Amino acid sequence: MAAAVTSPVRSEVLSLFRSFLRTSRQFSDYNIREYTRRRAADAFRENRALADAPTAAAAFAEGKKQLEVAKRQAKNTMFHATLLTKMW
């Protein structure tokens, strides 16, 4: 028998959204920072009305993956900005 897929609870979804906003603040470039913030808000708004648990769980898992990508990119951006500052 397959395990039941549970939909993420509201607090988990809000926590994920806040994590996106915190991560977006780590970008020094205004355009990248605003793009990350806007893209997160658009994705959460788009998925707001998901009713069935498997689809909501899949969207939540995709959001967590995208958050990890954004965090990695923010670290890389900070690293390269530090290198450029030291070079000049």
C-alpha positions as CSV (number, residue, x, y, z in Angstrom):
1,M,0.0,0.0,0.0
2,A,1.4,3.4,-1.0
3,A,2.1,6.0,1.7
4,A,-0.3,9.0,1.8
5,V,1.2,12.2,0.6
6,T,0.5,15.1,3.0
7,S,0.2,18.6,1.9
8,P,2.6,21.1,3.7
9,V,1.0,23.1,6.5
10,R,0.6,26.9,6.3
11,S,3.5,27.5,8.7
12,E,5.9,25.4,6.5
13,V,4.9,27.3,3.4
14,L,5.3,30.7,5.1
15,S,8.7,29.7,6.5
16,L,9.8,28.7,3.0
17,F,8.6,32.0,1.6
18,R,10.4,34.0,4.4
19,S,13.6,31.9,3.6
20,F,13.4,33.0,0.0
21,L,13.1,36.7,1.1
22,R,16.0,36.4,3.4
23,T,18.1,34.7,0.7
24,S,17.2,37.4,-1.8
25,R,18.6,40.0,0.6
26,Q,22.0,38.4,0.3
27,F,22.5,39.4,-3.3
28,S,24.4,42.6,-3.7
29,D,23.1,43.3,-7.2
30,Y,19.8,45.1,-7.1
31,N,18.4,43.4,-10.2
32,I,19.2,39.9,-9.1
33,R,17.9,40.6,-5.6
34,E,14.6,42.0,-6.9
35,Y,14.3,39.2,-9.5
36,T,14.7,36.6,-6.8
37,R,12.1,38.3,-4.6
38,R,9.6,38.8,-7.4
39,R,10.0,35.3,-8.7
40,A,9.4,33.8,-5.3
41,A,6.3,35.9,-4.7
42,D,5.0,35.0,-8.2
43,A,5.5,31.3,-7.7
44,F,3.9,31.3,-4.3
45,R,1.0,33.4,-5.6
46,E,0.6,31.0,-8.5
47,N,0.5,27.9,-6.3
48,R,-1.7,29.4,-3.6
49,A,-4.8,27.7,-4.8
50,L,-3.4,24.1,-5.1
51,A,-6.0,21.9,-3.5
52,D,-4.8,18.3,-3.9
53,A,-2.1,17.1,-1.5
54,P,0.2,15.4,-4.1
55,T,0.4,18.6,-6.3
56,A,0.9,20.8,-3.2
57,A,3.6,18.5,-1.9
58,A,5.4,18.5,-5.3
59,A,5.2,22.3,-5.5
60,F,6.6,22.6,-1.9
61,A,9.5,20.2,-2.7
62,E,10.3,22.1,-5.9
63,G,10.3,25.3,-3.8
64,K,12.8,23.8,-1.4
65,K,15.0,22.8,-4.3
66,Q,14.8,26.3,-5.8
67,L,15.7,27.8,-2.4
68,E,18.9,25.7,-2.2
69,V,19.8,26.9,-5.7
70,A,19.2,30.5,-4.7
71,K,21.3,30.1,-1.5
72,R,24.2,28.5,-3.5
73,Q,24.0,31.3,-6.0
74,A,24.0,34.0,-3.3
75,K,27.2,32.4,-1.8
76,N,28.9,32.3,-5.2
77,T,27.9,35.9,-5.8
78,M,29.4,37.0,-2.5
79,F,32.5,35.0,-3.1
80,H,33.1,36.5,-6.5
81,A,32.4,40.0,-5.3
82,T,35.0,39.5,-2.5
83,L,37.6,38.3,-5.0
84,L,37.0,41.3,-7.3
85,T,37.3,43.7,-4.4
86,K,40.6,42.1,-3.4
87,M,41.9,42.2,-6.9
88,W,41.4,46.0,-7.3
